[in-house]
Amino acid sequence: MEAVIDLTWVAVCRTTDIPADGGACALVEGEQVAIFNFARRGEWYATQNLCPHKQQMALARGMIGSTGEACEPKVACPFHKRTFSLLTGECLNGDECSIRTYPVKVEDGLVFIGLEAG
């Protein structure tokens, strides 16, 4: 049985604020969140902006792409080239570090991320 998580949806930016096939950073409740517009796939993703490898706020400036047979979406840190799944946050380089991911929805030209209530 899958757990039900109560989310609060927070508007973080306009869709036009994020470049196609790129990312940008938004400050959400005191945390830097990287928002990605994966236009080639017609998908949006959000993760923490902090790269856990060297503790730098950099992921929003990373390159996005796909990997593996399942074409899993990923982001590569622009400094350290560590890659992370945009779906799960798992490090795809075999390191034990991972990043936080957030659910995303787009409505009426606004990008929302889901934050766990409480």
Biopython code that builds the backbone (N, CA, C, O; Angstrom):
import numpy as np
from Bio.PDB.StructureBuilder import StructureBuilder

atoms = [
    (1, "MET", "N", (0.836, -1.169, 0.000)),
    (1, "MET", "CA", (0.000, 0.000, 0.000)),
    (1, "MET", "C", (0.886, 1.239, 0.000)),
    (1, "MET", "O", (1.829, 1.339, 0.785)),
    (2, "GLU", "N", (0.579, 2.169, -0.875)),
    (2, "GLU", "CA", (1.356, 3.384, -1.010)),
    (2, "GLU", "C", (0.871, 4.438, -0.021)),
    (2, "GLU", "O", (-0.332, 4.631, 0.155)),
    (3, "ALA", "N", (1.819, 5.118, 0.621)),
    (3, "ALA", "CA", (1.473, 6.153, 1.594)),
    (3, "ALA", "C", (0.941, 7.386, 0.868)),
    (3, "ALA", "O", (1.432, 7.746, -0.203)),
    (4, "VAL", "N", (-0.046, 8.017, 1.447)),
    (4, "VAL", "CA", (-0.604, 9.253, 0.907)),
    (4, "VAL", "C", (0.082, 10.418, 1.610)),
    (4, "VAL", "O", (0.088, 10.502, 2.838)),
    (5, "ILE", "N", (0.657, 11.312, 0.814)),
    (5, "ILE", "CA", (1.356, 12.465, 1.364)),
    (5, "ILE", "C", (0.529, 13.708, 1.057)),
    (5, "ILE", "O", (0.153, 13.946, -0.090)),
    (6, "ASP", "N", (0.252, 14.492, 2.085)),
    (6, "ASP", "CA", (-0.507, 15.725, 1.933)),
    (6, "ASP", "C", (0.445, 16.820, 1.464)),
    (6, "ASP", "O", (1.405, 17.155, 2.158)),
    (7, "LEU", "N", (0.170, 17.384, 0.266)),
    (7, "LEU", "CA", (1.034, 18.406, -0.302)),
    (7, "LEU", "C", (0.370, 19.772, -0.277)),
    (7, "LEU", "O", (-0.846, 19.901, -0.417)),
    (8, "THR", "N", (1.204, 20.787, -0.095)),
    (8, "THR", "CA", (0.798, 22.167, -0.284)),
    (8, "THR", "C", (1.480, 22.632, -1.556)),
    (8, "THR", "O", (2.704, 22.567, -1.666)),
    (9, "TRP", "N", (0.691, 23.104, -2.525)),
    (9, "TRP", "CA", (1.252, 23.564, -3.793)),
    (9, "TRP", "C", (1.606, 25.042, -3.688)),
    (9, "TRP", "O", (0.768, 25.868, -3.328)),
    (10, "VAL", "N", (2.865, 25.367, -4.007)),
    (10, "VAL", "CA", (3.384, 26.722, -3.889)),
    (10, "VAL", "C", (3.802, 27.206, -5.275)),
    (10, "VAL", "O", (4.597, 26.553, -5.950)),
    (11, "ALA", "N", (3.262, 28.361, -5.702)),
    (11, "ALA", "CA", (3.678, 28.965, -6.970)),
    (11, "ALA", "C", (5.085, 29.524, -6.797)),
    (11, "ALA", "O", (5.337, 30.307, -5.881)),
    (12, "VAL", "N", (6.006, 29.120, -7.680)),
    (12, "VAL", "CA", (7.397, 29.543, -7.526)),
    (12, "VAL", "C", (7.874, 30.492, -8.623)),
    (12, "VAL", "O", (8.812, 31.260, -8.409)),
    (13, "CYS", "N", (7.234, 30.448, -9.803)),
    (13, "CYS", "CA", (7.643, 31.337, -10.887)),
    (13, "CYS", "C", (6.658, 31.218, -12.049)),
    (13, "CYS", "O", (5.736, 30.404, -12.015)),
    (14, "ARG", "N", (6.868, 32.037, -13.068)),
    (14, "ARG", "CA", (6.112, 31.911, -14.313)),
    (14, "ARG", "C", (6.866, 30.941, -15.224)),
    (14, "ARG", "O", (8.084, 30.805, -15.113)),
    (15, "THR", "N", (6.156, 30.280, -16.107)),
    (15, "THR", "CA", (6.821, 29.355, -17.040)),
    (15, "THR", "C", (7.844, 30.088, -17.888)),
    (15, "THR", "O", (8.858, 29.506, -18.272)),
    (16, "THR", "N", (7.596, 31.351, -18.186)),
    (16, "THR", "CA", (8.515, 32.133, -19.017)),
    (16, "THR", "C", (9.801, 32.517, -18.287)),
    (16, "THR", "O", (10.741, 33.016, -18.907)),
    (17, "ASP", "N", (9.847, 32.287, -16.969)),
    (17, "ASP", "CA", (11.057, 32.580, -16.196)),
    (17, "ASP", "C", (12.136, 31.513, -16.358)),
    (17, "ASP", "O", (13.299, 31.743, -16.028)),
    (18, "ILE", "N", (11.748, 30.352, -16.866)),
    (18, "ILE", "CA", (12.675, 29.218, -16.965)),
    (18, "ILE", "C", (12.982, 28.971, -18.441)),
    (18, "ILE", "O", (12.058, 28.784, -19.232)),
    (19, "PRO", "N", (14.265, 28.964, -18.831)),
    (19, "PRO", "CA", (14.585, 28.756, -20.242)),
    (19, "PRO", "C", (14.223, 27.340, -20.702)),
    (19, "PRO", "O", (14.302, 26.385, -19.930)),
    (20, "ALA", "N", (13.829, 27.226, -21.961)),
    (20, "ALA", "CA", (13.552, 25.905, -22.535)),
    (20, "ALA", "C", (14.811, 25.051, -22.452)),
    (20, "ALA", "O", (15.905, 25.506, -22.785)),
    (21, "ASP", "N", (14.645, 23.810, -22.003)),
    (21, "ASP", "CA", (15.747, 22.851, -21.854)),
    (21, "ASP", "C", (16.847, 23.383, -20.957)),
    (21, "ASP", "O", (18.033, 23.169, -21.208)),
    (22, "GLY", "N", (16.434, 24.085, -19.901)),
    (22, "GLY", "CA", (17.371, 24.619, -18.933)),
    (22, "GLY", "C", (16.717, 24.762, -17.582)),
    (22, "GLY", "O", (15.611, 24.272, -17.353)),
    (23, "GLY", "N", (17.412, 25.437, -16.690)),
    (23, "GLY", "CA", (16.902, 25.593, -15.340)),
    (23, "GLY", "C", (17.147, 26.982, -14.791)),
    (23, "GLY", "O", (17.863, 27.791, -15.380)),
    (24, "ALA", "N", (16.536, 27.236, -13.653)),
    (24, "ALA", "CA", (16.725, 28.478, -12.909)),
    (24, "ALA", "C", (16.437, 28.169, -11.443)),
    (24, "ALA", "O", (15.851, 27.137, -11.112)),
    (25, "CYS", "N", (16.854, 29.071, -10.586)),
    (25, "CYS", "CA", (16.705, 28.867, -9.147)),
    (25, "CYS", "C", (15.614, 29.782, -8.599)),
    (25, "CYS", "O", (15.471, 30.930, -9.018)),
    (26, "ALA", "N", (14.847, 29.240, -7.648)),
    (26, "ALA", "CA", (13.827, 30.028, -6.941)),
    (26, "ALA", "C", (14.027, 29.818, -5.444)),
    (26, "ALA", "O", (14.369, 28.720, -5.006)),
    (27, "LEU", "N", (13.814, 30.865, -4.669)),
    (27, "LEU", "CA", (13.883, 30.762, -3.221)),
    (27, "LEU", "C", (12.487, 30.422, -2.711)),
    (27, "LEU", "O", (11.554, 31.211, -2.865)),
    (28, "VAL", "N", (12.349, 29.248, -2.104)),
    (28, "VAL", "CA", (11.052, 28.760, -1.645)),
    (28, "VAL", "C", (11.157, 28.446, -0.153)),
    (28, "VAL", "O", (11.861, 27.521, 0.253)),
    (29, "GLU", "N", (10.452, 29.225, 0.646)),
    (29, "GLU", "CA", (10.460, 29.041, 2.100)),
    (29, "GLU", "C", (11.883, 28.922, 2.648)),
    (29, "GLU", "O", (12.175, 28.056, 3.473)),
    (30, "GLY", "N", (12.761, 29.809, 2.174)),
    (30, "GLY", "CA", (14.133, 29.871, 2.667)),
    (30, "GLY", "C", (15.097, 28.869, 2.051)),
    (30, "GLY", "O", (16.269, 28.838, 2.426)),
    (31, "GLU", "N", (14.634, 28.052, 1.118)),
    (31, "GLU", "CA", (15.485, 27.046, 0.473)),
    (31, "GLU", "C", (15.614, 27.356, -1.012)),
    (31, "GLU", "O", (14.650, 27.772, -1.654)),
    (32, "GLN", "N", (16.820, 27.149, -1.558)),
    (32, "GLN", "CA", (17.012, 27.300, -2.993)),
    (32, "GLN", "C", (16.538, 26.037, -3.695)),
    (32, "GLN", "O", (16.983, 24.932, -3.386)),
    (33, "VAL", "N", (15.615, 26.221, -4.657)),
    (33, "VAL", "CA", (15.065, 25.102, -5.422)),
    (33, "VAL", "C", (15.391, 25.321, -6.895)),
    (33, "VAL", "O", (15.150, 26.400, -7.436)),
    (34, "ALA", "N", (15.938, 24.296, -7.540)),
    (34, "ALA", "CA", (16.234, 24.339, -8.973)),
    (34, "ALA", "C", (14.996, 23.861, -9.729)),
    (34, "ALA", "O", (14.480, 22.776, -9.462)),
    (35, "ILE", "N", (14.526, 24.671, -10.669)),
    (35, "ILE", "CA", (13.363, 24.342, -11.483)),
    (35, "ILE", "C", (13.864, 24.099, -12.908)),
    (35, "ILE", "O", (14.612, 24.911, -13.450)),
    (36, "PHE", "N", (13.454, 22.989, -13.510)),
    (36, "PHE", "CA", (13.910, 22.630, -14.849)),
    (36, "PHE", "C", (12.743, 22.506, -15.815)),
    (36, "PHE", "O", (11.738, 21.861, -15.518)),
    (37, "ASN", "N", (12.893, 23.136, -16.981)),
    (37, "ASN", "CA", (11.935, 23.054, -18.074)),
    (37, "ASN", "C", (12.551, 22.139, -19.133)),
    (37, "ASN", "O", (13.319, 22.592, -19.982)),
    (38, "PHE", "N", (12.216, 20.869, -19.079)),
    (38, "PHE", "CA", (12.754, 19.888, -20.027)),
    (38, "PHE", "C", (11.837, 19.911, -21.251)),
    (38, "PHE", "O", (11.057, 18.986, -21.479)),
    (39, "ALA", "N", (11.950, 20.995, -22.037)),
    (39, "ALA", "CA", (11.039, 21.249, -23.158)),
    (39, "ALA", "C", (11.070, 20.145, -24.203)),
    (39, "ALA", "O", (10.035, 19.836, -24.794)),
    (40, "ARG", "N", (12.225, 19.543, -24.447)),
    (40, "ARG", "CA", (12.325, 18.450, -25.433)),
    (40, "ARG", "C", (11.395, 17.302, -25.075)),
    (40, "ARG", "O", (10.928, 16.577, -25.954)),
    (41, "ARG", "N", (11.128, 17.136, -23.787)),
    (41, "ARG", "CA", (10.261, 16.060, -23.315)),
    (41, "ARG", "C", (8.876, 16.564, -22.911)),
    (41, "ARG", "O", (7.976, 15.768, -22.643)),
    (42, "GLY", "N", (8.709, 17.884, -22.868)),
    (42, "GLY", "CA", (7.440, 18.446, -22.414)),
    (42, "GLY", "C", (7.211, 18.196, -20.932)),
    (42, "GLY", "O", (6.076, 17.988, -20.502)),
    (43, "GLU", "N", (8.303, 18.216, -20.136)),
    (43, "GLU", "CA", (8.224, 17.887, -18.706)),
    (43, "GLU", "C", (8.916, 18.954, -17.865)),
    (43, "GLU", "O", (9.813, 19.657, -18.330)),
    (44, "TRP", "N", (8.473, 19.052, -16.619)),
    (44, "TRP", "CA", (9.043, 19.980, -15.642)),
    (44, "TRP", "C", (9.514, 19.188, -14.436)),
    (44, "TRP", "O", (8.892, 18.197, -14.052)),
    (45, "TYR", "N", (10.631, 19.631, -13.830)),
    (45, "TYR", "CA", (11.183, 18.974, -12.648)),
    (45, "TYR", "C", (11.664, 20.033, -11.659)),
    (45, "TYR", "O", (11.919, 21.177, -12.035)),
    (46, "ALA", "N", (11.785, 19.640, -10.396)),
    (46, "ALA", "CA", (12.333, 20.521, -9.368)),
    (46, "ALA", "C", (13.168, 19.686, -8.404)),
    (46, "ALA", "O", (12.787, 18.576, -8.031)),
    (47, "THR", "N", (14.310, 20.237, -8.010)),
    (47, "THR", "CA", (15.208, 19.580, -7.062)),
    (47, "THR", "C", (15.788, 20.647, -6.134)),
    (47, "THR", "O", (15.609, 21.845, -6.352)),
    (48, "GLN", "N", (16.473, 20.196, -5.113)),
    (48, "GLN", "CA", (17.265, 21.141, -4.332)),
    (48, "GLN", "C", (18.314, 21.727, -5.274)),
    (48, "GLN", "O", (18.698, 21.078, -6.247)),
    (49, "ASN", "N", (18.777, 22.928, -5.001)),
    (49, "ASN", "CA", (19.808, 23.546, -5.829)),
    (49, "ASN", "C", (21.208, 23.165, -5.355)),
    (49, "ASN", "O", (22.173, 23.305, -6.106)),
    (50, "LEU", "N", (21.327, 22.697, -4.145)),
    (50, "LEU", "CA", (22.624, 22.364, -3.547)),
    (50, "LEU", "C", (23.162, 21.047, -4.093)),
    (50, "LEU", "O", (22.511, 20.009, -3.975)),
    (51, "CYS", "N", (24.351, 21.092, -4.693)),
    (51, "CYS", "CA", (25.033, 19.869, -5.099)),
    (51, "CYS", "C", (25.682, 19.273, -3.847)),
    (51, "CYS", "O", (26.519, 19.927, -3.226)),
    (52, "PRO", "N", (25.315, 18.047, -3.466)),
    (52, "PRO", "CA", (25.841, 17.482, -2.227)),
    (52, "PRO", "C", (27.314, 17.101, -2.293)),
    (52, "PRO", "O", (27.932, 16.875, -1.252)),
    (53, "HIS", "N", (27.883, 17.026, -3.469)),
    (53, "HIS", "CA", (29.279, 16.601, -3.610)),
    (53, "HIS", "C", (30.232, 17.607, -2.980)),
    (53, "HIS", "O", (31.080, 17.232, -2.171)),
    (54, "LYS", "N", (30.102, 18.873, -3.341)),
    (54, "LYS", "CA", (30.990, 19.909, -2.797)),
    (54, "LYS", "C", (30.226, 21.026, -2.099)),
    (54, "LYS", "O", (30.789, 22.080, -1.805)),
    (55, "GLN", "N", (28.924, 20.791, -1.829)),
    (55, "GLN", "CA", (28.099, 21.756, -1.102)),
    (55, "GLN", "C", (28.042, 23.116, -1.800)),
    (55, "GLN", "O", (28.167, 24.155, -1.152)),
    (56, "GLN", "N", (27.852, 23.107, -3.128)),
    (56, "GLN", "CA", (27.722, 24.350, -3.883)),
    (56, "GLN", "C", (26.308, 24.476, -4.442)),
    (56, "GLN", "O", (25.720, 23.493, -4.893)),
    (57, "MET", "N", (25.771, 25.688, -4.408)),
    (57, "MET", "CA", (24.458, 25.977, -4.991)),
    (57, "MET", "C", (24.642, 26.102, -6.496)),
    (57, "MET", "O", (24.986, 27.175, -6.991)),
    (58, "ALA", "N", (24.417, 25.018, -7.227)),
    (58, "ALA", "CA", (24.793, 25.026, -8.639)),
    (58, "ALA", "C", (23.873, 24.236, -9.560)),
    (58, "ALA", "O", (23.952, 24.411, -10.776)),
    (59, "LEU", "N", (23.016, 23.388, -9.044)),
    (59, "LEU", "CA", (22.300, 22.467, -9.919)),
    (59, "LEU", "C", (21.391, 23.156, -10.931)),
    (59, "LEU", "O", (21.198, 22.629, -12.027)),
    (60, "ALA", "N", (20.825, 24.316, -10.601)),
    (60, "ALA", "CA", (19.951, 25.020, -11.542)),
    (60, "ALA", "C", (20.697, 25.394, -12.820)),
    (60, "ALA", "O", (20.074, 25.597, -13.862)),
    (61, "ARG", "N", (22.018, 25.486, -12.751)),
    (61, "ARG", "CA", (22.835, 25.832, -13.924)),
    (61, "ARG", "C", (23.385, 24.600, -14.626)),
    (61, "ARG", "O", (24.169, 24.713, -15.568)),
    (62, "GLY", "N", (22.968, 23.413, -14.163)),
    (62, "GLY", "CA", (23.467, 22.174, -14.745)),
    (62, "GLY", "C", (22.817, 21.838, -16.075)),
    (62, "GLY", "O", (21.788, 22.402, -16.446)),
    (63, "MET", "N", (23.439, 20.910, -16.780)),
    (63, "MET", "CA", (22.902, 20.445, -18.061)),
    (63, "MET", "C", (21.913, 19.323, -17.804)),
    (63, "MET", "O", (22.168, 18.437, -16.989)),
    (64, "ILE", "N", (20.774, 19.361, -18.506)),
    (64, "ILE", "CA", (19.801, 18.294, -18.377)),
    (64, "ILE", "C", (19.865, 17.402, -19.615)),
    (64, "ILE", "O", (20.219, 17.847, -20.706)),
    (65, "GLY", "N", (19.516, 16.151, -19.417)),
    (65, "GLY", "CA", (19.538, 15.178, -20.498)),
    (65, "GLY", "C", (18.859, 13.905, -20.039)),
    (65, "GLY", "O", (18.118, 13.906, -19.057)),
    (66, "SER", "N", (19.114, 12.817, -20.753)),
    (66, "SER", "CA", (18.518, 11.522, -20.424)),
    (66, "SER", "C", (19.611, 10.467, -20.418)),
    (66, "SER", "O", (20.651, 10.626, -21.057)),
    (67, "THR", "N", (19.359, 9.383, -19.684)),
    (67, "THR", "CA", (20.340, 8.314, -19.606)),
    (67, "THR", "C", (19.652, 6.954, -19.597)),
    (67, "THR", "O", (18.502, 6.826, -19.176)),
    (68, "GLY", "N", (20.366, 5.952, -20.064)),
    (68, "GLY", "CA", (19.886, 4.573, -19.993)),
    (68, "GLY", "C", (18.806, 4.242, -21.003)),
    (68, "GLY", "O", (18.320, 5.102, -21.739)),
    (69, "GLU", "N", (18.445, 2.966, -21.015)),
    (69, "GLU", "CA", (17.417, 2.481, -21.941)),
    (69, "GLU", "C", (16.064, 3.111, -21.672)),
    (69, "GLU", "O", (15.277, 3.307, -22.598)),
    (70, "ALA", "N", (15.787, 3.429, -20.426)),
    (70, "ALA", "CA", (14.500, 4.034, -20.060)),
    (70, "ALA", "C", (14.495, 5.546, -20.291)),
    (70, "ALA", "O", (13.489, 6.211, -20.044)),
    (71, "CYS", "N", (15.627, 6.089, -20.767)),
    (71, "CYS", "CA", (15.760, 7.535, -20.998)),
    (71, "CYS", "C", (15.388, 8.338, -19.751)),
    (71, "CYS", "O", (14.620, 9.297, -19.820)),
    (72, "GLU", "N", (15.948, 7.928, -18.610)),
    (72, "GLU", "CA", (15.671, 8.613, -17.350)),
    (72, "GLU", "C", (16.203, 10.040, -17.400)),
    (72, "GLU", "O", (17.364, 10.244, -17.756)),
    (73, "PRO", "N", (15.377, 11.042, -17.049)),
    (73, "PRO", "CA", (15.845, 12.429, -17.060)),
    (73, "PRO", "C", (16.860, 12.658, -15.951)),
    (73, "PRO", "O", (16.735, 12.121, -14.850)),
    (74, "LYS", "N", (17.881, 13.476, -16.267)),
    (74, "LYS", "CA", (18.955, 13.717, -15.292)),
    (74, "LYS", "C", (19.453, 15.142, -15.409)),
    (74, "LYS", "O", (19.209, 15.829, -16.400)),
    (75, "VAL", "N", (20.164, 15.574, -14.361)),
    (75, "VAL", "CA", (20.862, 16.852, -14.366)),
    (75, "VAL", "C", (22.303, 16.587, -13.945)),
    (75, "VAL", "O", (22.562, 15.776, -13.056)),
    (76, "ALA", "N", (23.239, 17.283, -14.598)),
    (76, "ALA", "CA", (24.661, 17.169, -14.262)),
    (76, "ALA", "C", (25.111, 18.466, -13.610)),
    (76, "ALA", "O", (24.864, 19.549, -14.140)),
    (77, "CYS", "N", (25.766, 18.361, -12.471)),
    (77, "CYS", "CA", (26.316, 19.535, -11.804)),
    (77, "CYS", "C", (27.309, 20.212, -12.746)),
    (77, "CYS", "O", (28.165, 19.533, -13.312)),
    (78, "PRO", "N", (27.218, 21.535, -12.931)),
    (78, "PRO", "CA", (28.121, 22.209, -13.869)),
    (78, "PRO", "C", (29.580, 22.236, -13.412)),
    (78, "PRO", "O", (30.474, 22.471, -14.225)),
    (79, "PHE", "N", (29.830, 21.999, -12.130)),
    (79, "PHE", "CA", (31.198, 22.033, -11.627)),
    (79, "PHE", "C", (31.831, 20.662, -11.496)),
    (79, "PHE", "O", (33.000, 20.486, -11.842)),
    (80, "HIS", "N", (31.087, 19.693, -11.005)),
    (80, "HIS", "CA", (31.672, 18.412, -10.634)),
    (80, "HIS", "C", (31.260, 17.261, -11.536)),
    (80, "HIS", "O", (31.792, 16.156, -11.426)),
    (81, "LYS", "N", (30.305, 17.523, -12.434)),
    (81, "LYS", "CA", (29.813, 16.546, -13.409)),
    (81, "LYS", "C", (29.123, 15.344, -12.778)),
    (81, "LYS", "O", (28.883, 14.350, -13.463)),
    (82, "ARG", "N", (28.798, 15.411, -11.486)),
    (82, "ARG", "CA", (27.983, 14.363, -10.886)),
    (82, "ARG", "C", (26.596, 14.476, -11.502)),
    (82, "ARG", "O", (26.087, 15.584, -11.669)),
    (83, "THR", "N", (25.983, 13.361, -11.839)),
    (83, "THR", "CA", (24.640, 13.408, -12.425)),
    (83, "THR", "C", (23.632, 12.817, -11.454)),
    (83, "THR", "O", (23.923, 11.868, -10.725)),
    (84, "PHE", "N", (22.433, 13.404, -11.462)),
    (84, "PHE", "CA", (21.375, 13.007, -10.546)),
    (84, "PHE", "C", (20.078, 12.796, -11.332)),
    (84, "PHE", "O", (19.775, 13.530, -12.272)),
    (85, "SER", "N", (19.331, 11.784, -10.924)),
    (85, "SER", "CA", (18.025, 11.534, -11.520)),
    (85, "SER", "C", (17.083, 12.665, -11.149)),
    (85, "SER", "O", (16.993, 13.047, -9.983)),
    (86, "LEU", "N", (16.378, 13.204, -12.144)),
    (86, "LEU", "CA", (15.373, 14.227, -11.863)),
    (86, "LEU", "C", (14.095, 13.598, -11.321)),
    (86, "LEU", "O", (13.228, 14.308, -10.811)),
    (87, "LEU", "N", (13.965, 12.276, -11.425)),
    (87, "LEU", "CA", (12.793, 11.575, -10.892)),
    (87, "LEU", "C", (12.951, 11.221, -9.419)),
    (87, "LEU", "O", (12.042, 11.436, -8.618)),
    (88, "THR", "N", (14.121, 10.672, -9.069)),
    (88, "THR", "CA", (14.318, 10.142, -7.714)),
    (88, "THR", "C", (15.344, 10.903, -6.886)),
    (88, "THR", "O", (15.355, 10.790, -5.661)),
    (89, "GLY", "N", (16.214, 11.681, -7.544)),
    (89, "GLY", "CA", (17.296, 12.370, -6.846)),
    (89, "GLY", "C", (18.541, 11.521, -6.653)),
    (89, "GLY", "O", (19.554, 12.012, -6.156)),
    (90, "GLU", "N", (18.478, 10.254, -7.039)),
    (90, "GLU", "CA", (19.609, 9.340, -6.875)),
    (90, "GLU", "C", (20.796, 9.810, -7.707)),
    (90, "GLU", "O", (20.630, 10.276, -8.834)),
    (91, "CYS", "N", (22.009, 9.682, -7.137)),
    (91, "CYS", "CA", (23.227, 9.988, -7.879)),
    (91, "CYS", "C", (23.447, 8.858, -8.884)),
    (91, "CYS", "O", (23.459, 7.688, -8.502)),
    (92, "LEU", "N", (23.618, 9.190, -10.147)),
    (92, "LEU", "CA", (23.760, 8.193, -11.202)),
    (92, "LEU", "C", (25.213, 7.831, -11.470)),
    (92, "LEU", "O", (25.495, 7.038, -12.368)),
    (93, "ASN", "N", (26.153, 8.409, -10.692)),
    (93, "ASN", "CA", (27.567, 8.098, -10.823)),
    (93, "ASN", "C", (28.005, 7.025, -9.841)),
    (93, "ASN", "O", (29.196, 6.729, -9.745)),
    (94, "GLY", "N", (27.070, 6.439, -9.112)),
    (94, "GLY", "CA", (27.408, 5.403, -8.151)),
    (94, "GLY", "C", (27.746, 5.921, -6.765)),
    (94, "GLY", "O", (27.978, 5.126, -5.854)),
    (95, "ASP", "N", (27.780, 7.243, -6.583)),
    (95, "ASP", "CA", (28.039, 7.798, -5.253)),
    (95, "ASP", "C", (26.809, 7.582, -4.372)),
    (95, "ASP", "O", (25.701, 7.382, -4.869)),
    (96, "GLU", "N", (27.020, 7.625, -3.076)),
    (96, "GLU", "CA", (25.915, 7.424, -2.145)),
    (96, "GLU", "C", (25.117, 8.692, -1.884)),
    (96, "GLU", "O", (24.067, 8.627, -1.246)),
    (97, "CYS", "N", (25.581, 9.840, -2.356)),
    (97, "CYS", "CA", (24.843, 11.083, -2.139)),
    (97, "CYS", "C", (23.619, 11.121, -3.057)),
    (97, "CYS", "O", (23.579, 10.452, -4.089)),
    (98, "SER", "N", (22.643, 11.902, -2.666)),
    (98, "SER", "CA", (21.444, 12.084, -3.482)),
    (98, "SER", "C", (20.929, 13.499, -3.250)),
    (98, "SER", "O", (21.410, 14.211, -2.369)),
    (99, "ILE", "N", (19.938, 13.899, -4.057)),
    (99, "ILE", "CA", (19.347, 15.220, -3.912)),
    (99, "ILE", "C", (17.850, 15.069, -3.678)),
    (99, "ILE", "O", (17.249, 14.047, -4.011)),
    (100, "ARG", "N", (17.272, 16.098, -3.106)),
    (100, "ARG", "CA", (15.832, 16.109, -2.870)),
    (100, "ARG", "C", (15.119, 16.518, -4.154)),
    (100, "ARG", "O", (15.561, 17.434, -4.847)),
    (101, "THR", "N", (14.035, 15.852, -4.469)),
    (101, "THR", "CA", (13.210, 16.221, -5.611)),
    (101, "THR", "C", (11.839, 16.656, -5.105)),
    (101, "THR", "O", (11.422, 16.283, -4.008)),
    (102, "TYR", "N", (11.151, 17.442, -5.911)),
    (102, "TYR", "CA", (9.824, 17.950, -5.562)),
    (102, "TYR", "C", (8.861, 17.653, -6.698)),
    (102, "TYR", "O", (9.253, 17.693, -7.864)),
    (103, "PRO", "N", (7.601, 17.353, -6.376)),
    (103, "PRO", "CA", (6.599, 17.251, -7.441)),
    (103, "PRO", "C", (6.355, 18.626, -8.050)),
    (103, "PRO", "O", (6.430, 19.642, -7.359)),
    (104, "VAL", "N", (6.060, 18.649, -9.353)),
    (104, "VAL", "CA", (5.852, 19.902, -10.070)),
    (104, "VAL", "C", (4.551, 19.816, -10.862)),
    (104, "VAL", "O", (4.209, 18.766, -11.406)),
    (105, "LYS", "N", (3.834, 20.933, -10.918)),
    (105, "LYS", "CA", (2.706, 21.046, -11.837)),
    (105, "LYS", "C", (2.720, 22.446, -12.427)),
    (105, "LYS", "O", (3.203, 23.397, -11.813)),
    (106, "VAL", "N", (2.178, 22.547, -13.635)),
    (106, "VAL", "CA", (2.112, 23.825, -14.339)),
    (106, "VAL", "C", (0.650, 24.105, -14.638)),
    (106, "VAL", "O", (-0.048, 23.275, -15.219)),
    (107, "GLU", "N", (0.194, 25.285, -14.234)),
    (107, "GLU", "CA", (-1.188, 25.705, -14.472)),
    (107, "GLU", "C", (-1.219, 27.190, -14.785)),
    (107, "GLU", "O", (-0.599, 27.993, -14.088)),
    (108, "ASP", "N", (-1.935, 27.547, -15.824)),
    (108, "ASP", "CA", (-2.150, 28.959, -16.186)),
    (108, "ASP", "C", (-0.845, 29.760, -16.255)),
    (108, "ASP", "O", (-0.788, 30.908, -15.815)),
    (109, "GLY", "N", (0.191, 29.146, -16.809)),
    (109, "GLY", "CA", (1.459, 29.840, -16.979)),
    (109, "GLY", "C", (2.300, 29.964, -15.723)),
    (109, "GLY", "O", (3.313, 30.664, -15.728)),
    (110, "LEU", "N", (1.903, 29.298, -14.644)),
    (110, "LEU", "CA", (2.670, 29.315, -13.394)),
    (110, "LEU", "C", (3.227, 27.932, -13.096)),
    (110, "LEU", "O", (2.603, 26.919, -13.411)),
    (111, "VAL", "N", (4.405, 27.898, -12.487)),
    (111, "VAL", "CA", (5.028, 26.645, -12.059)),
    (111, "VAL", "C", (4.832, 26.529, -10.553)),
    (111, "VAL", "O", (5.155, 27.448, -9.800)),
    (112, "PHE", "N", (4.299, 25.387, -10.124)),
    (112, "PHE", "CA", (4.072, 25.102, -8.707)),
    (112, "PHE", "C", (4.923, 23.910, -8.300)),
    (112, "PHE", "O", (5.107, 22.979, -9.084)),
    (113, "ILE", "N", (5.445, 23.935, -7.070)),
    (113, "ILE", "CA", (6.064, 22.724, -6.513)),
    (113, "ILE", "C", (5.261, 22.299, -5.299)),
    (113, "ILE", "O", (4.664, 23.115, -4.597)),
    (114, "GLY", "N", (5.267, 20.991, -5.078)),
    (114, "GLY", "CA", (4.545, 20.437, -3.947)),
    (114, "GLY", "C", (5.459, 20.285, -2.746)),
    (114, "GLY", "O", (6.507, 19.643, -2.821)),
    (115, "LEU", "N", (5.048, 20.886, -1.636)),
    (115, "LEU", "CA", (5.776, 20.770, -0.372)),
    (115, "LEU", "C", (4.951, 19.940, 0.576)),
    (115, "LEU", "O", (3.732, 20.100, 0.645)),
    (116, "GLU", "N", (5.598, 19.053, 1.312)),
    (116, "GLU", "CA", (4.877, 18.253, 2.293)),
    (116, "GLU", "C", (4.289, 19.170, 3.340)),
    (116, "GLU", "O", (4.981, 20.026, 3.890)),
    (117, "ALA", "N", (3.015, 18.990, 3.613)),
    (117, "ALA", "CA", (2.323, 19.817, 4.613)),
    (117, "ALA", "C", (2.874, 19.511, 6.001)),
    (117, "ALA", "O", (3.253, 18.381, 6.307)),
    (118, "GLY", "N", (2.905, 20.551, 6.828)),
    (118, "GLY", "CA", (3.356, 20.366, 8.211)),
    (118, "GLY", "C", (4.772, 20.686, 8.310)),
    (118, "GLY", "O", (5.352, 20.597, 9.392)),
]
sb = StructureBuilder()
sb.init_structure("model")
sb.init_model(0)
sb.init_chain("A")
sb.init_seg("    ")
for serial, (resi, resn, name, xyz) in enumerate(atoms, 1):
    if name == "N":
        sb.init_residue(resn, " ", resi, " ")
    sb.init_atom(name, np.array(xyz, "f"), 0.0, 1.0, " ", f" {name:<3s}", serial, name[0])
structure = sb.get_structure()
